[in-house]
Amino acid sequence: LISAPERKNGFTIIELLVVISIMFLVFGVGYANYRDFQRREYLNSAVRMVESDLRLAQGLALAGSKPQDTGNPCLTGPLEGYLFWRRFAYDPAIPQLATYEIYALCPDFANREIVKGPITLPDRISLTGLPSGNRFTFLSLARGTDQSANVVLNFSYVGSGLPNKTLTIYPSGRIE
């Protein structure tokens, strides 16, 4: 009599290939979702950073607080307000990162004292939507801004396909 061949324990090559294929699919989807999450958080952190600095300028202007460094024009001159100035736009061709600065105006643009900056936005983050001259001022003592219309700052992560984020500064000085 011929006996049946013994069955050995283990996995066939087909079973192993199916499991490995499923692992690659799960990893690929997970990695793509992680990259999107990382880019969204990168953009959100840039928006929060600028919003924080805008609130700093707004708060200093509301209080009428002058910088106390010796030799600055604010010690003897009147405080006009605090200026937010985007110095450079993001340009991947150069490459150049977007940067901004905050100044105390005492009493005008010619007599300004740097308060914070230059601050560089993260790579691939673009900041647009500033008025002519790429700057605006929070006027001192609760007088709002020097703009008659809303300033809508647009933030984008260049080349990511993510939707833009915005910050709106109203003529009254309110930030949303």
C-alpha contacts under 8 A as a table, 3 or more apart, distances in Angstrom:
res1	aa1	res2	aa2	distance
11	F	15	E	6.20
11	F	16	L	6.74
12	T	15	E	5.32
12	T	16	L	6.49
13	I	16	L	5.12
13	I	17	L	6.17
14	I	17	L	5.10
14	I	18	V	6.20
15	E	18	V	5.19
15	E	19	V	6.32
16	L	19	V	5.21
16	L	20	I	6.17
17	L	20	I	5.12
17	L	21	S	6.01
18	V	21	S	5.13
18	V	22	I	6.25
19	V	22	I	5.20
19	V	23	M	6.24
20	I	23	M	5.03
20	I	24	F	6.29
21	S	24	F	5.18
21	S	25	L	6.32
22	I	25	L	5.12
22	I	26	V	6.22
23	M	26	V	5.22
23	M	27	F	6.08
24	F	27	F	5.05
24	F	28	G	5.95
25	L	28	G	5.11
25	L	29	V	6.22
26	V	29	V	5.37
26	V	30	G	6.03
27	F	30	G	5.04
27	F	31	Y	5.94
28	G	31	Y	5.20
28	G	32	A	6.23
29	V	32	A	5.24
29	V	33	N	6.22
30	G	33	N	5.18
30	G	34	Y	6.07
31	Y	34	Y	4.98
31	Y	35	R	6.19
32	A	35	R	5.20
32	A	36	D	6.36
33	N	36	D	5.18
33	N	37	F	6.14
34	Y	37	F	4.99
34	Y	38	Q	6.01
35	R	38	Q	4.99
35	R	39	R	6.14
36	D	39	R	5.18
36	D	40	R	6.14
37	F	40	R	5.15
37	F	41	E	6.20
38	Q	41	E	5.21
38	Q	42	Y	6.08
39	R	42	Y	4.94
39	R	43	L	6.23
39	R	157	Y	7.41
39	R	160	S	7.53
39	R	162	L	7.98
40	R	43	L	5.20
40	R	44	N	6.07
40	R	162	L	7.19
41	E	44	N	4.85
41	E	45	S	5.93
42	Y	45	S	5.26
42	Y	46	A	6.47
42	Y	122	P	7.82
43	L	46	A	5.22
43	L	47	V	6.38
43	L	125	I	6.86
43	L	155	F	7.38
43	L	156	S	6.96
43	L	157	Y	6.18
43	L	165	K	7.82
44	N	47	V	5.10
44	N	48	R	6.16
44	N	165	K	7.77
45	S	48	R	5.03
45	S	49	M	6.06
46	A	49	M	5.06
46	A	50	V	6.31
46	A	121	L	6.41
46	A	122	P	6.90
46	A	125	I	7.54
47	V	50	V	5.31
47	V	51	E	6.03
47	V	155	F	7.00
47	V	165	K	7.40
47	V	166	T	7.86
47	V	167	L	7.70
48	R	51	E	4.99
48	R	52	S	6.00
49	M	52	S	5.19
49	M	53	D	6.40
50	V	53	D	5.10
50	V	54	L	6.07
51	E	54	L	4.99
51	E	55	R	6.15
51	E	167	L	7.49
51	E	175	I	7.94
52	S	55	R	5.12
52	S	56	L	6.25
53	D	56	L	4.87
53	D	57	A	6.32
54	L	57	A	5.15
54	L	58	Q	6.03
54	L	84	F	7.29
55	R	58	Q	4.82
55	R	59	G	5.87
55	R	175	I	7.73
56	L	59	G	5.16
56	L	60	L	6.16
57	A	60	L	5.23
57	A	61	A	6.11
57	A	82	Y	5.54
57	A	83	L	7.33
57	A	84	F	7.54
57	A	102	I	7.03
57	A	138	F	6.88
58	Q	61	A	5.16
58	Q	62	L	6.08
58	Q	82	Y	7.22
58	Q	138	F	5.77
58	Q	173	G	7.21
59	G	62	L	5.06
59	G	63	A	6.20
60	L	63	A	5.24
60	L	64	G	6.05
60	L	65	S	5.30
60	L	66	K	7.77
60	L	82	Y	7.31
60	L	140	S	7.85
61	A	64	G	4.95
61	A	65	S	6.46
61	A	81	G	5.29
61	A	82	Y	5.84
61	A	138	F	6.08
61	A	139	L	5.97
61	A	140	S	4.23
61	A	141	L	6.12
61	A	142	A	7.19
62	L	65	S	7.83
62	L	139	L	7.67
62	L	140	S	5.47
62	L	141	L	4.64
62	L	142	A	4.91
62	L	143	R	7.97
63	A	140	S	7.22
63	A	141	L	6.12
64	G	79	L	7.00
64	G	81	G	7.57
64	G	140	S	5.28
64	G	141	L	5.45
66	K	74	C	6.03
66	K	75	L	7.16
66	K	79	L	6.78
66	K	104	A	7.32
67	P	72	N	7.78
67	P	74	C	6.56
67	P	75	L	7.49
67	P	104	A	7.34
67	P	113	E	7.68
67	P	115	V	7.32
68	Q	72	N	7.72
68	Q	74	C	7.76
68	Q	75	L	6.76
69	D	72	N	6.00
70	T	75	L	7.61
71	G	75	L	7.56
72	N	75	L	6.13
72	N	113	E	6.40
73	P	76	T	5.95
73	P	77	G	5.77
73	P	106	C	5.94
73	P	111	N	6.27
73	P	112	R	7.10
73	P	113	E	7.16
74	C	77	G	4.98
74	C	78	P	6.51
74	C	79	L	6.37
74	C	104	A	7.59
74	C	105	L	7.55
74	C	106	C	4.99
74	C	107	P	7.60
74	C	112	R	7.91
74	C	113	E	7.43
77	G	106	C	5.50
77	G	107	P	6.09
78	P	106	C	5.47
78	P	107	P	5.30
79	L	104	A	7.26
79	L	105	L	6.00
79	L	106	C	4.62
79	L	107	P	5.37
79	L	140	S	6.74
80	E	104	A	7.69
80	E	105	L	5.38
80	E	106	C	5.73
80	E	107	P	5.02
80	E	108	D	6.60
80	E	139	L	5.91
80	E	140	S	5.75
81	G	104	A	6.01
81	G	105	L	5.49
81	G	106	C	7.57
81	G	137	T	6.22
81	G	138	F	5.40
81	G	139	L	4.13
81	G	140	S	4.45
82	Y	102	I	6.76
82	Y	103	Y	5.54
82	Y	104	A	4.58
82	Y	105	L	5.93
82	Y	137	T	5.37
82	Y	138	F	5.16
82	Y	139	L	6.50
82	Y	140	S	7.38
83	L	102	I	5.49
83	L	103	Y	5.02
83	L	104	A	6.26
83	L	105	L	6.80
83	L	135	R	6.82
83	L	136	F	5.71
83	L	137	T	4.17
83	L	138	F	6.32
84	F	100	Y	7.17
84	F	101	E	6.08
84	F	102	I	4.85
84	F	103	Y	6.81
84	F	135	R	5.49
84	F	136	F	5.60
84	F	137	T	6.12
85	W	100	Y	5.43
85	W	101	E	5.34
85	W	102	I	6.31
85	W	103	Y	7.96
85	W	134	N	5.90
85	W	135	R	4.26
85	W	136	F	6.76
86	R	89	A	7.24
86	R	98	A	7.49
86	R	99	T	5.89
86	R	100	Y	4.07
86	R	101	E	6.49
86	R	130	L	7.94
86	R	134	N	5.45
86	R	135	R	6.22
87	R	98	A	7.47
87	R	99	T	5.58
87	R	100	Y	5.14
87	R	101	E	7.03
87	R	134	N	7.28
88	F	96	Q	7.65
88	F	97	L	7.16
88	F	98	A	5.09
88	F	99	T	5.26
88	F	100	Y	7.04
89	A	96	Q	7.34
89	A	97	L	6.68
89	A	98	A	4.48
89	A	99	T	6.90
89	A	126	S	6.80
89	A	127	L	6.76
89	A	128	T	7.68
90	Y	95	P	7.75
90	Y	96	Q	5.51
90	Y	97	L	4.67
90	Y	98	A	4.38
90	Y	124	R	7.01
90	Y	125	I	6.86
90	Y	126	S	5.28
90	Y	127	L	7.33
91	D	94	I	5.90
91	D	95	P	5.55
91	D	96	Q	4.99
91	D	97	L	6.58
91	D	98	A	7.76
92	P	95	P	4.38
92	P	96	Q	6.18
92	P	97	L	7.88
92	P	124	R	7.53
93	A	96	Q	7.59
97	L	120	T	6.49
97	L	121	L	6.48
97	L	122	P	7.18
97	L	123	D	6.07
97	L	124	R	7.37
97	L	125	I	7.75
98	A	120	T	5.87
98	A	121	L	5.44
98	A	122	P	7.85
98	A	125	I	7.21
98	A	126	S	6.46
98	A	127	L	6.87
99	T	118	P	6.22
99	T	119	I	5.32
99	T	120	T	4.30
99	T	121	L	5.90
100	Y	117	G	6.65
100	Y	118	P	5.59
100	Y	119	I	5.33
100	Y	120	T	6.69
101	E	114	I	7.34
101	E	115	V	7.78
101	E	116	K	5.85
101	E	117	G	4.53
101	E	118	P	4.88
101	E	119	I	6.18
102	I	114	I	6.07
102	I	115	V	5.51
102	I	116	K	5.12
102	I	117	G	6.36
102	I	118	P	7.99
103	Y	112	R	6.01
103	Y	113	E	5.33
103	Y	114	I	4.30
103	Y	115	V	5.12
103	Y	116	K	7.00
104	A	112	R	5.49
104	A	113	E	5.12
104	A	114	I	6.32
104	A	115	V	6.47
105	L	108	D	5.06
105	L	109	F	5.86
105	L	111	N	6.18
105	L	112	R	4.53
105	L	113	E	6.62
106	C	109	F	7.64
106	C	111	N	5.46
106	C	112	R	5.74
106	C	113	E	7.60
107	P	111	N	6.29
107	P	112	R	7.61
108	D	111	N	5.41
108	D	112	R	6.69
109	F	112	R	5.59
114	I	117	G	7.18
116	K	119	I	7.48
121	L	125	I	6.39
122	P	125	I	5.78
124	R	157	Y	5.58
124	R	158	V	5.22
124	R	159	G	7.90
125	I	155	F	6.73
125	I	156	S	5.66
125	I	157	Y	4.74
125	I	158	V	6.17
126	S	154	N	7.78
126	S	155	F	5.52
126	S	156	S	5.20
126	S	157	Y	6.41
126	S	158	V	6.67
127	L	153	L	6.65
127	L	154	N	5.63
127	L	155	F	4.82
127	L	156	S	6.88
128	T	153	L	5.79
128	T	154	N	5.10
128	T	155	F	6.65
129	G	151	V	6.97
129	G	152	V	5.62
129	G	153	L	4.77
129	G	154	N	5.69
130	L	133	G	7.77
130	L	134	N	5.00
130	L	135	R	6.29
130	L	136	F	7.73
130	L	151	V	6.37
130	L	152	V	7.01
130	L	153	L	6.20
131	P	134	N	5.47
131	P	135	R	6.28
131	P	136	F	7.09
131	P	151	V	6.90
132	S	135	R	7.05
136	F	145	T	7.14
136	F	146	D	6.42
136	F	147	Q	6.96
137	T	145	T	5.44
137	T	146	D	5.52
137	T	147	Q	7.84
138	F	143	R	7.70
138	F	144	G	5.88
138	F	145	T	4.42
138	F	146	D	6.70
138	F	173	G	6.54
139	L	142	A	6.78
139	L	143	R	5.32
139	L	144	G	5.58
139	L	145	T	5.29
139	L	146	D	6.59
140	S	143	R	6.07
140	S	144	G	7.77
142	A	173	G	7.87
143	R	172	S	7.04
143	R	173	G	7.73
144	G	170	Y	7.93
144	G	171	P	5.64
144	G	172	S	4.09
144	G	173	G	4.17
144	G	174	R	7.71
145	T	148	S	7.89
145	T	170	Y	7.57
145	T	171	P	5.13
145	T	172	S	6.20
145	T	173	G	5.37
146	D	171	P	7.13
147	Q	150	N	7.13
147	Q	151	V	7.57
147	Q	171	P	5.62
148	S	171	P	5.70
149	A	170	Y	6.93
149	A	171	P	5.94
150	N	168	T	6.59
150	N	169	I	5.70
150	N	170	Y	4.61
150	N	171	P	5.88
151	V	168	T	5.68
151	V	169	I	5.05
151	V	170	Y	6.45
151	V	171	P	7.94
152	V	166	T	6.46
152	V	167	L	5.72
152	V	168	T	4.42
152	V	169	I	6.37
153	L	166	T	5.39
153	L	167	L	5.09
153	L	168	T	6.22
154	N	164	N	6.46
154	N	165	K	5.90
154	N	166	T	4.65
154	N	167	L	6.81
155	F	164	N	5.53
155	F	165	K	5.10
155	F	166	T	6.02
156	S	162	L	7.40
156	S	163	P	7.15
156	S	164	N	4.78
156	S	165	K	6.55
157	Y	160	S	5.81
157	Y	161	G	7.67
157	Y	162	L	6.70
157	Y	164	N	7.51
158	V	161	G	7.63
167	L	175	I	6.99
167	L	176	E	5.63
168	T	175	I	5.73
168	T	176	E	5.18
169	I	173	G	6.09
169	I	174	R	5.71
169	I	175	I	4.63
169	I	176	E	6.57
170	Y	173	G	5.27
170	Y	174	R	5.29
170	Y	175	I	6.56
171	P	174	R	7.41
